[in-house]
Amino acid sequence: MSVHARNKAIVASFLTEIADCAVEDAMSVIERYCHDDVRWEVFHPFNTIIGAQAGLEQFWRPLRDAFPDYEQRIALVIGGDY
């Protein structure tokens, strides 16, 4: 398996786990996959968020609070050299 395929599998696992966990457990998922100083590049109005805890509080928790039945369906994960 190529490095790109392994990285895409990791991203897919993270997105699946973060979508499937309870909001109270989201930080433990984030900590397993991300550095403390992770840089989240998210769509507007969130834009750039720095830090694991900030990502939880500014993006993931509000998302899950707004959509309690949120489901993640990964159709495509892109990676590689550009």
N, C-alpha and C positions, 0 to 999 in steps of 0.2 A: 504494500500500500504506500502511495506517495505521501510526502509530507503535507501536500495540499488536501488530499483525501482524509488524512488523519485530523487535520485542523478543522475541516468541514464537519467531520463526525463529532468533534468536541463542541463546536458551536451548536450543532443540531441537538446534542444531548443537553447542553445548558438551556436552550430555549424550551425544550420539552419539559425539563425538570422545573424551571421557574414558572411555567404555565400550569403545571400539575400540582404544585405544592400549595399549602395554605399560606396566606399572606404572612402569618407569624413565623413561618419557616423559610421565607424567601432569603433572609440574610445568610442563612447557613448554605443555601445553594450558591448565592453570589460569592461567598467566601471560598467555596470549593473551586470555583472556576476563574475568579478574577483577583488581580492584585488590589491592595488597598487604594492605590492611586489610579485605578482604572479610568480611562477617558471614554465616556459614553457619547457617541455622536448619534443623536436622536432627531427625529423630525421636529419641525416648528410646532408648538411654541417652546419645546424643551431645549432643543439645540444641543450645546455642549454641556455635559455635566461631568465634573471631576470627583472621583472617589466612589468607593463601593457603597458606603453608607448614604452618600448624597444621591447615588443612583436609585437606591431603594426608596428614600424619602421623597425625592423629587419626580421620579418617573414610575417605578414599579408599583408602589403602594397606591398612588393616585389612580393609576390605570386599573388596578384590581378593585379599588373602592368604587370606581365609576362603572366597571363591568364585572360584577361578581361572578358571572358565568363565563368569563373569558376563556377561550380555547385557542391554543396555538396549533396551526396546521402549516407545517413547513412544506412548501412546494418546491423551493429552489434555494440552494446555498451556493453562492459563487465564491471562488477563491482561486488564487494562482498568481502568476506574473502578469503584469500589465505593460 
